[in-house]
Structures are given as C-alpha cells and as structure tokens.
Amino acid sequence: MEIADCSLKQDRLSKARIYAAAGIPEYWIVNLSDEVVEVMRDPDQAAALYRDVRSAARGKRLELVALPGAALDASELLPRASSTRGSA
C-alpha cells in the first residue's frame, strides 16, 4: 500500500509495474488528491501490469485478497473530510 499525494504518478506507473512483475497479488494506492483508494489486482508478470484496476470512494467496502472474508471501508484509509485540503 502506498499513500500518494505528490508521488501519485510514480506510484501508478513505476511502482505498479515493479509490483506486478514481482507477482504481488494486490497493490493499493491511497490517493489523497482524489480521495479514493485505487486497488490493483491480478498481476500479469510478463507484461508487468495489473489486469484489474478499480477505485473505491468513501463508503465503498474493500475485500482483501490476502484475507478472504476480511473487508474494510475505504473511508478508514482516507483523511477525515474536515481535514482535507482547502480548509481555512
């Protein structure tokens, strides 16, 4: 899991390719800019990419591949709405 603000582009491109090539079954990016959790699954090691890429906004439940039956709400990984940028 990566927490991304300024590093979002690098996390999506470079790191995702490295993790997919290594066969890491699931890679999450907590995208602070868009306030979503990006979930990448089903790595294609030869192509160094994830075949299943989704985004989960607040209120969306995320299942964990490594722990079948375990899930959490994307809101639990994102900053509270009152602490987002642009607050005075």
Backbone as a chain_set.jsonl record, in Angstrom:
{"seq": "MEIADCSLKQDRLSKARIYAAAGIPEYWIVNLSDEVVEVMRDPDQAAALYRDVRSAARGKRLELVALPGAALDASELLPRASSTRGSA", "coords": {"N": [[0.85, -1.162, 0.0], [0.54, 2.164, -0.842], [0.762, 5.557, 0.149], [-0.347, 8.277, -1.428], [0.359, 11.478, -2.641], [1.993, 13.723, -3.761], [3.483, 11.811, -5.05], [1.89, 10.314, -6.729], [1.834, 9.791, -9.568], [4.255, 8.37, -9.952], [3.748, 6.196, -8.249], [1.576, 4.973, -9.539], [2.631, 4.285, -12.049], [5.574, 3.494, -12.171], [6.015, 2.02, -9.67], [3.78, 0.311, -9.619], [4.27, -1.282, -11.875], [6.629, -2.569, -11.096], [5.742, -4.045, -8.856], [3.726, -5.628, -10.022], [5.241, -7.115, -11.855], [6.686, -8.586, -10.056], [4.782, -10.247, -9.135], [3.083, -9.564, -7.053], [0.053, -9.948, -5.492], [-1.868, -7.998, -4.938], [-2.217, -4.499, -4.894], [-2.419, -1.434, -3.377], [-3.254, 2.014, -3.621], [-3.512, 4.812, -1.714], [-5.042, 7.447, -2.664], [-4.658, 10.597, -2.084], [-5.194, 13.047, -3.312], [-7.493, 12.71, -4.964], [-9.14, 11.552, -3.168], [-9.686, 8.75, -2.992], [-9.315, 5.167, -2.895], [-7.162, 3.35, -4.752], [-7.248, 0.255, -6.218], [-5.371, -2.418, -7.249], [-5.267, -5.481, -8.892], [-4.689, -8.955, -9.781], [-2.089, -9.567, -11.173], [-0.156, -9.438, -14.171], [2.615, -10.892, -14.735], [4.48, -11.116, -16.864], [3.833, -8.983, -18.563], [4.084, -6.962, -16.791], [1.977, -5.587, -15.457], [-1.174, -4.727, -13.905], [-4.177, -6.45, -14.285], [-6.708, -5.957, -13.28], [-8.038, -3.08, -12.232], [-9.279, -0.782, -9.992], [-11.218, 1.851, -8.414], [-12.031, 3.017, -5.181], [-14.303, 4.89, -3.463], [-15.17, 6.905, -0.562], [-17.137, 5.07, 1.745], [-17.294, 2.78, 0.24], [-16.838, -0.693, 0.329], [-13.945, -2.655, 0.727], [-12.583, -5.656, -0.214], [-10.102, -7.856, 1.02], [-7.587, -9.493, -0.67], [-5.627, -11.148, 0.401], [-6.723, -11.933, 2.795], [-9.298, -13.684, 2.868], [-12.729, -12.958, 3.195], [-12.305, -10.836, 4.88], [-12.77, -7.347, 5.148], [-12.748, -3.787, 4.587], [-13.8, -0.397, 5.002], [-13.311, 2.086, 2.569], [-13.192, 4.652, 3.559], [-11.904, 4.424, 5.979], [-9.245, 4.541, 5.373], [-8.785, 6.979, 4.284], [-8.203, 10.532, 4.789], [-10.07, 12.342, 7.268], [-13.008, 14.064, 6.195], [-13.169, 16.721, 7.055], [-10.537, 17.394, 7.36], [-9.388, 17.697, 4.918], [-7.623, 19.166, 2.093], [-7.683, 22.708, 1.439], [-9.113, 23.657, 3.504], [-9.787, 26.278, 5.733]], "CA": [[0.0, 0.0, 0.0], [1.238, 3.444, -0.907], [-0.016, 6.758, 0.442], [0.142, 9.128, -2.512], [-0.068, 12.859, -2.853], [2.905, 14.164, -4.827], [4.098, 10.648, -5.703], [0.843, 9.528, -7.367], [2.237, 9.338, -10.907], [5.281, 7.34, -9.774], [3.118, 5.018, -7.65], [0.735, 4.327, -10.556], [3.4, 3.77, -13.181], [6.802, 2.751, -11.843], [5.863, 1.038, -8.596], [2.796, -0.699, -10.018], [4.94, -2.208, -12.798], [7.573, -3.373, -10.314], [4.971, -4.989, -8.035], [3.068, -6.594, -10.911], [6.282, -8.009, -12.379], [7.088, -9.463, -8.952], [3.663, -11.127, -8.826], [2.367, -9.132, -5.845], [-1.333, -10.159, -5.905], [-2.757, -6.849, -4.71], [-1.473, -3.264, -4.639], [-3.355, -0.331, -3.116], [-2.754, 3.382, -3.517], [-4.429, 5.742, -1.073], [-4.901, 8.634, -3.494], [-5.125, 11.718, -1.275], [-5.681, 14.129, -4.18], [-8.857, 12.424, -5.428], [-9.837, 10.954, -2.028], [-10.111, 7.385, -3.32], [-8.31, 4.113, -2.76], [-7.024, 2.651, -6.018], [-6.928, -1.144, -5.935], [-4.878, -3.136, -8.421], [-5.214, -6.922, -8.624], [-4.496, -9.864, -10.906], [-0.894, -9.141, -11.906], [0.389, -10.146, -15.329], [4.043, -10.716, -14.51], [5.203, -10.945, -18.129], [3.56, -7.64, -19.075], [4.343, -6.03, -15.689], [0.82, -4.726, -15.236], [-2.321, -5.325, -13.225], [-5.32, -6.575, -15.188], [-7.916, -5.475, -12.609], [-7.754, -1.807, -11.565], [-10.537, -0.153, -9.559], [-11.139, 2.912, -7.413], [-13.067, 2.937, -4.164], [-14.527, 6.153, -2.763], [-15.7, 6.771, 0.798], [-18.336, 4.26, 1.854], [-17.141, 1.547, -0.545], [-16.157, -1.771, 1.049], [-12.837, -3.264, 0.008], [-12.224, -7.006, 0.207], [-8.668, -8.087, 0.998], [-7.266, -10.745, -1.341], [-4.812, -11.977, 1.281], [-7.526, -12.384, 3.934], [-10.661, -13.906, 2.396], [-13.775, -12.65, 4.165], [-11.983, -9.584, 5.568], [-13.033, -6.159, 4.34], [-12.776, -2.521, 5.304], [-14.392, 0.721, 4.269], [-12.274, 2.982, 2.043], [-13.152, 5.826, 4.44], [-10.963, 4.172, 7.067], [-7.892, 4.813, 4.89], [-8.721, 8.357, 3.789], [-8.312, 11.532, 5.854], [-11.424, 12.82, 7.53], [-13.441, 15.114, 5.261], [-12.887, 18.041, 7.616], [-9.101, 17.666, 7.343], [-8.892, 17.718, 3.534], [-7.046, 20.436, 1.651], [-8.591, 23.797, 1.131], [-9.748, 24.122, 4.747], [-9.186, 27.538, 6.224]], "C": [[0.899, 1.228, 0.0], [0.264, 4.551, -0.517], [0.515, 7.81, -0.521], [-0.489, 10.508, -2.511], [0.783, 13.34, -4.029], [3.476, 12.999, -5.627], [3.108, 9.822, -6.524], [1.26, 8.969, -8.732], [3.26, 8.211, -10.811], [4.67, 6.061, -9.206], [2.286, 4.259, -8.672], [1.562, 3.661, -11.65], [4.564, 2.89, -12.746], [6.579, 1.66, -10.811], [4.865, -0.05, -8.963], [3.431, -1.725, -10.955], [5.903, -3.131, -12.052], [6.819, -4.441, -9.523], [4.272, -6.039, -8.89], [4.081, -7.604, -11.446], [6.752, -9.002, -11.317], [5.97, -10.417, -8.542], [2.935, -10.789, -7.542], [0.879, -9.141, -6.193], [-2.241, -8.944, -5.782], [-1.908, -5.652, -4.315], [-2.487, -2.151, -4.483], [-2.612, 0.986, -3.078], [-3.844, 4.209, -2.847], [-4.16, 7.082, -1.749], [-5.513, 9.813, -2.74], [-5.72, 12.841, -2.117], [-7.132, 13.934, -4.586], [-9.725, 11.779, -4.35], [-10.493, 9.616, -2.381], [-8.965, 6.426, -2.997], [-8.31, 3.371, -4.087], [-6.532, 1.235, -5.711], [-6.555, -1.833, -7.236], [-4.701, -4.595, -8.043], [-4.967, -7.679, -9.923], [-3.289, -9.441, -11.751], [-0.565, -10.05, -13.086], [1.896, -9.907, -15.245], [4.809, -10.452, -15.793], [5.037, -9.532, -18.684], [3.838, -6.557, -18.039], [3.203, -5.02, -15.53], [-0.257, -5.487, -14.484], [-3.504, -5.316, -14.176], [-6.614, -6.029, -14.59], [-7.556, -4.234, -11.798], [-9.084, -1.127, -11.267], [-10.248, 0.966, -8.576], [-12.305, 2.761, -6.455], [-13.136, 4.266, -3.422], [-15.013, 5.869, -1.342], [-16.989, 5.957, 0.783], [-18.275, 2.949, 1.101], [-16.345, 0.532, 0.267], [-15.092, -2.39, 0.147], [-12.53, -4.623, 0.608], [-10.706, -7.143, 0.093], [-8.376, -9.459, 0.398], [-6.53, -11.692, -0.381], [-5.586, -12.546, 2.468], [-8.974, -12.564, 3.491], [-11.68, -13.696, 3.515], [-13.521, -11.374, 4.942], [-12.203, -8.417, 4.622], [-12.927, -4.921, 5.221], [-13.372, -1.467, 4.398], [-13.263, 1.635, 3.804], [-12.123, 4.216, 2.924], [-12.134, 5.662, 5.559], [-9.522, 4.48, 6.665], [-7.693, 6.25, 4.44], [-8.81, 9.34, 4.949], [-9.771, 11.93, 6.065], [-11.754, 13.975, 6.601], [-13.091, 16.494, 5.77], [-11.399, 18.397, 7.576], [-8.523, 17.691, 5.935], [-8.358, 19.096, 3.193], [-8.126, 21.466, 1.359], [-9.314, 24.304, 2.367], [-9.028, 25.362, 5.21], [-8.751, 27.398, 7.64]], "O": [[1.878, 1.311, 0.741], [-0.926, 4.477, -0.825], [1.683, 8.193, -0.449], [-1.705, 10.666, -2.396], [0.317, 13.354, -5.168], [3.908, 13.185, -6.765], [3.454, 8.729, -6.973], [1.051, 7.787, -9.006], [3.144, 7.206, -11.513], [5.03, 4.962, -9.629], [2.286, 3.028, -8.676], [1.211, 2.578, -12.12], [4.532, 1.674, -12.936], [6.916, 0.5, -11.049], [5.087, -1.22, -8.648], [3.154, -2.918, -10.836], [5.981, -4.325, -12.341], [7.212, -5.607, -9.52], [4.23, -7.213, -8.52], [3.809, -8.804, -11.485], [7.163, -10.118, -11.636], [6.176, -11.294, -7.704], [2.235, -11.638, -6.99], [0.465, -8.418, -7.099], [-3.272, -8.868, -6.451], [-0.992, -5.771, -3.501], [-3.325, -1.945, -5.361], [-1.493, 1.073, -2.574], [-4.964, 4.298, -3.351], [-3.179, 7.761, -1.446], [-6.729, 10.006, -2.753], [-6.654, 13.514, -1.679], [-7.919, 14.88, -4.557], [-10.899, 11.491, -4.581], [-11.672, 9.384, -2.112], [-7.811, 6.83, -2.848], [-9.334, 2.827, -4.501], [-5.525, 1.051, -5.028], [-7.321, -1.831, -8.199], [-4.081, -4.923, -7.031], [-5.029, -7.113, -11.014], [-3.442, -9.013, -12.895], [-0.684, -11.272, -13.0], [2.389, -8.849, -15.638], [5.719, -9.622, -15.795], [5.986, -8.952, -19.212], [3.829, -5.369, -18.363], [3.409, -3.807, -15.475], [-0.257, -6.717, -14.432], [-3.801, -4.297, -14.799], [-7.529, -5.672, -15.333], [-6.85, -4.326, -10.794], [-9.908, -0.922, -12.159], [-9.172, 1.025, -7.981], [-13.419, 2.424, -6.855], [-12.154, 4.71, -2.827], [-15.239, 4.716, -0.976], [-17.833, 6.139, -0.095], [-19.127, 2.084, 1.304], [-15.3, 0.861, 0.827], [-15.319, -2.615, -1.042], [-12.251, -4.732, 1.802], [-10.1, -6.603, -0.833], [-8.861, -10.473, 0.9], [-6.792, -12.895, -0.366], [-5.159, -13.527, 3.077], [-9.798, -11.679, 3.719], [-11.512, -14.19, 4.63], [-14.429, -10.87, 5.603], [-11.865, -8.488, 3.441], [-13.008, -5.006, 6.446], [-13.436, -1.632, 3.18], [-12.349, 1.925, 4.577], [-11.028, 4.769, 3.023], [-11.566, 6.645, 6.035], [-8.667, 4.661, 7.531], [-6.561, 6.691, 4.238], [-9.417, 9.036, 5.976], [-10.59, 11.859, 5.148], [-10.881, 14.774, 6.259], [-12.742, 17.366, 4.974], [-11.035, 19.562, 7.737], [-7.303, 17.703, 5.768], [-8.605, 20.069, 3.906], [-9.283, 21.151, 1.081], [-10.056, 25.283, 2.288], [-7.808, 25.476, 5.091], [-8.226, 28.348, 8.221]]}, "num_chains": 1, "name": "protein.A"}
